[in-house]
Amino acid sequence: MVGEAGGRGGSAAGLSAGAGLSPGAGLSPGAGLSPGAGLSAGVRSAYDASAQLWADGAEPVYAALARALLTAADPPPADARVLDLGAGTGTAGRAALGAGARSVVSADLAVSMLRRCGPAGHPVAAEATALPFRDGSFDLVVAAFCLGHLTDPGAALREARRVGGALAASSFAPDWTHPAKAAVDDTLVSFGYRPPAWYLEFKHDTEPRAGDPGELIRLATAAGFTGPRVRAITVDTGLRSPAQLAAWRLGMAHTAPFVRALSEARRADLRRAVEAAVAGSGPLVVGMLVLTAR
Ligand SMILES: C[S@@+](CC[C@H](N)C(=O)[O-])C[C@H]1O[C@@H](n2cnc3c(N)ncnc32)[C@H](O)[C@@H]1O
């Protein structure tokens, strides 16, 4: 619970601005959250601008992947105090509560995403590499598709080790793709879209590292975890229709701010074109890596 968390390194300092954030409340940064430079700043503003379209289209995908991650967690989340790191709209926290977790705290740097976690997710605005929680506050840290966004995932894993017990983290398998991705990208470009700088850095530098099983094991070991293990799993998200596939791609943080900025009429044209482009591209079955460690 948020009340169990405190300042960094076990200090008695409270969660000054990060504590007890509830939907509708004036969310403000938690300790250690400053408007960062480079990738973090770009990621933060992109996710902040994407929350509505993400919730409409991408969240159902990530919710299915979060359930798979929690099923693979070792030990399982039953009765655990869980930190959902890079929580976004709280999919992993909800999956943990659904699997019997005692409590969940959701940490993310994008406040608009956190607002959708709901009160049971106990959202806290926080930077993954400087968490505003006391040592040993959690039994399980879940990082669903978060490590790939970080320039220093080792620092985040050290923080996860400090505040938590076990770890369960996910990333996309390096060889996984789906035909809808290229089809939507091409359609977006024909509407004037250009990928943002943070996304190019993410695709080129940080995501590949999180998709490398050897690197994940090395980073987890260096952070002080024992018995790190990476498994590749395949998850059928249940998404199949062109409308669902279009909403997934148009709700991602690298596309949603562009979509949101279009006029209503142009947005409707884009959605129609995207749905036509993904028709027949098949069910959305995702290949992902699951890193577990204690
Ligand atoms: C791909 S989304 C996944 C969201 C959620 N875990 C899920 O699976 O539905 C990645 C999330 O990581 C967050 N994030 C990225 N960099 C972060 C950082 N340095 N500190 C905290 N959160 C971060 C983003 O704001 C975003 O919400």
PDBQT file of the ligand as one rigid body, heavy atoms in Angstrom, charges set to zero:
ROOT
HETATM    1  C1  LIG A 301       4.687   0.264 -23.084  1.00  0.00    +0.000 C 
HETATM    2  S1  LIG A 301       4.048   1.140 -21.737  1.00  0.00    +0.000 S 
HETATM    3  C2  LIG A 301       3.523  -0.198 -20.696  1.00  0.00    +0.000 C 
HETATM    4  C3  LIG A 301       2.520   0.215 -19.679  1.00  0.00    +0.000 C 
HETATM    5  C4  LIG A 301       2.040  -0.912 -18.770  1.00  0.00    +0.000 C 
HETATM    6  N1  LIG A 301       3.130  -1.468 -18.007  1.00  0.00    +0.000 N 
HETATM    7  C5  LIG A 301       1.344  -1.996 -19.562  1.00  0.00    +0.000 C 
HETATM    8  O1  LIG A 301       1.970  -3.037 -19.823  1.00  0.00    +0.000 OA
HETATM    9  O2  LIG A 301       0.167  -1.780 -19.900  1.00  0.00    +0.000 OA
HETATM   10  C6  LIG A 301       5.505   1.698 -20.941  1.00  0.00    +0.000 C 
HETATM   11  C7  LIG A 301       5.251   2.562 -19.720  1.00  0.00    +0.000 C 
HETATM   12  O3  LIG A 301       6.510   2.817 -19.085  1.00  0.00    +0.000 OA
HETATM   13  C8  LIG A 301       6.495   4.150 -18.610  1.00  0.00    +0.000 C 
HETATM   14  N2  LIG A 301       7.873   4.611 -18.466  1.00  0.00    +0.000 N 
HETATM   15  C9  LIG A 301       8.774   4.777 -19.455  1.00  0.00    +0.000 A 
HETATM   16  N3  LIG A 301       9.930   5.231 -18.956  1.00  0.00    +0.000 NA
HETATM   17  C10 LIG A 301       9.758   5.332 -17.612  1.00  0.00    +0.000 A 
HETATM   18  C11 LIG A 301      10.595   5.745 -16.542  1.00  0.00    +0.000 A 
HETATM   19  N4  LIG A 301      11.861   6.151 -16.772  1.00  0.00    +0.000 N 
HETATM   20  N5  LIG A 301      10.099   5.740 -15.282  1.00  0.00    +0.000 NA
HETATM   21  C12 LIG A 301       8.814   5.353 -15.060  1.00  0.00    +0.000 A 
HETATM   22  N6  LIG A 301       7.971   4.947 -16.035  1.00  0.00    +0.000 NA
HETATM   23  C13 LIG A 301       8.435   4.941 -17.295  1.00  0.00    +0.000 A 
HETATM   24  C14 LIG A 301       5.739   4.906 -19.684  1.00  0.00    +0.000 C 
HETATM   25  O4  LIG A 301       5.276   6.160 -19.216  1.00  0.00    +0.000 OA
HETATM   26  C15 LIG A 301       4.635   3.920 -20.023  1.00  0.00    +0.000 C 
HETATM   27  O5  LIG A 301       3.480   4.118 -19.256  1.00  0.00    +0.000 OA
ENDROOT
TORSDOF 0
